[in-house]
Amino acid sequence: MDFPEARRAVLSLLRGVRARERPRLLRWMRTSSDFDELISSNDDAVLKSIAEDLRHSLPTEAMLNSEPLAIQKLNQQTKPTVHIDAFLYDDDCIDSLCKEGKMSRNFCLSCGSHQTAPLEFISHSFSIAELKFLYQHVLPDLTGKIVVDVGSRLGAVLFGGYFYSSASQIYGVEMNADFCHLQEVIVAKYQLDDRIKVLNADICTQASLLQNADVVVMNNVFEYFLDRSEQARSWEFISQNVRKKGSLLVTVPCLEESLSDLQVNIQLNHWVESMPLDYDVFLEEDIDRDALEQISLYRII
Ligand SMILES: C[S@@+](CC[C@H](N)C(=O)[O-])C[C@H]1O[C@@H](n2cnc3c(N)ncnc32)[C@H](O)[C@@H]1O
């Protein structure tokens, strides 16, 4: 059954329900978790298993000594901030860790008192829900297409692309060799090498890869990992090489925000066209709407 047929069938069923029972039925449809198993799939289960493997290979904060600048930038935030990787830890995982005392959602306002305030969280990866939204609702059918994830870190965008899209080649470019090794271990264990390739490189050495890509994904790539002059240089390189007409660029945050504090000569209106996104199509339970709204989609003109 396609969507219009299914919609007609649901409406016809609702019309057949006794009028006084209808509100109860509608409330159940809106709030019940009985539909969860229809929405989650075997692909979700494999991604969760990958996340579990990665959790066992990383410290809880999922940051490495080989990224001192990222650790320093996290510690310099104006509000107390912790890194919790959203691909590795969903809300249930965070709750369990908080119960075990291994993680906290709050910090102490004055040491020794019971006064606390919420910590700021940042994630250096997309969550599984965000990946599903990206591949199933934001991007078109990717059959035969090439996806490039700039700064692939744990490989979340690569693994999401493998299971939630039909992209023929999915490239991850990551400058940190330790993260590349982690991605390679997963690619080998789950036999994903027919469609996923991981390159340990600075994206600024990958002109032809960017020139040939149909979709380029950039989730907060440079801000926490490069100083401002390197960020500016990298964005100039991206804007000079992501040029294939009609190809798509996904960014978090939007380009205006990413470029706002940088000295760059990039004329957005000559490079990209912003594409509106419908955030209401995504019905997953407990979805972080704010996180989805950070995702922007552009078409190269
Ligand atoms: C926020 S993470 C993005 C993770 C992943 N793309 C995702 O969405 O789940 C950014 C990653 O980009 C990498 N990175 C930063 N600058 C880079 C560059 N010039 N070339 C390659 N990788 C870079 C960092 O090492 C970091 O692992």
The ligand as an SDF file (V2000), in Angstrom:
LIG
                    3D

 27 29  0  0  0  0  0  0  0  0999 V2000
   32.1310   17.0220   14.3490 C   0  0  0  0  0  0  0  0  0  0  0  0
   33.0780   15.7100   13.6800 S   0  0  0  0  0  0  0  0  0  0  0  0
   31.9630   15.1590   12.4120 C   0  0  0  0  0  0  0  0  0  0  0  0
   31.6120   13.6930   12.5730 C   0  0  0  0  0  0  0  0  0  0  0  0
   30.7970   13.0230   11.5170 C   0  0  0  0  0  0  0  0  0  0  0  0
   30.8950   13.6380   10.2110 N   0  0  0  0  0  0  0  0  0  0  0  0
   29.3400   12.9510   11.9170 C   0  0  0  0  0  0  0  0  0  0  0  0
   28.5640   13.7720   11.4680 O   0  0  0  0  0  0  0  0  0  0  0  0
   28.9470   12.0870   12.7080 O   0  0  0  0  0  0  0  0  0  0  0  0
   34.2900   16.5980   12.7360 C   0  0  0  0  0  0  0  0  0  0  0  0
   35.4990   15.7500   12.3570 C   0  0  0  0  0  0  0  0  0  0  0  0
   36.1650   16.4540   11.3090 O   0  0  0  0  0  0  0  0  0  0  0  0
   37.5450   16.2010   11.4030 C   0  0  0  0  0  0  0  0  0  0  0  0
   38.2190   17.2760   10.6520 N   0  0  0  0  0  0  0  0  0  0  0  0
   38.3290   18.5720   10.9880 C   0  0  0  0  0  0  0  0  0  0  0  0
   38.9860   19.2590   10.0260 N   0  0  0  0  0  0  0  0  0  0  0  0
   39.2870   18.3500    9.0440 C   0  0  0  0  0  0  0  0  0  0  0  0
   39.9720   18.4520    7.8040 C   0  0  0  0  0  0  0  0  0  0  0  0
   40.4730   19.6140    7.3730 N   0  0  0  0  0  0  0  0  0  0  0  0
   40.1000   17.3360    7.0540 N   0  0  0  0  0  0  0  0  0  0  0  0
   39.6160   16.1550    7.4910 C   0  0  0  0  0  0  0  0  0  0  0  0
   38.9700   15.9980    8.6660 N   0  0  0  0  0  0  0  0  0  0  0  0
   38.8050   17.0920    9.4430 C   0  0  0  0  0  0  0  0  0  0  0  0
   37.8150   16.2000   12.9060 C   0  0  0  0  0  0  0  0  0  0  0  0
   38.9850   15.4900   13.2200 O   0  0  0  0  0  0  0  0  0  0  0  0
   36.5300   15.5480   13.4610 C   0  0  0  0  0  0  0  0  0  0  0  0
   36.7280   14.1950   13.7030 O   0  0  0  0  0  0  0  0  0  0  0  0
  1  2  1  0
  2  3  1  0
  2 10  1  0
  3  4  1  0
  4  5  1  0
  5  6  1  0
  5  7  1  0
  7  8  2  0
  7  9  1  0
 10 11  1  0
 11 12  1  0
 11 26  1  0
 12 13  1  0
 13 14  1  0
 13 24  1  0
 14 15  1  0
 14 23  1  0
 15 16  2  0
 16 17  1  0
 17 18  1  0
 17 23  2  0
 18 19  1  0
 18 20  2  0
 20 21  1  0
 21 22  2  0
 22 23  1  0
 24 25  1  0
 24 26  1  0
 26 27  1  0
M  CHG  2   2   1   9  -1
M  END
$$$$
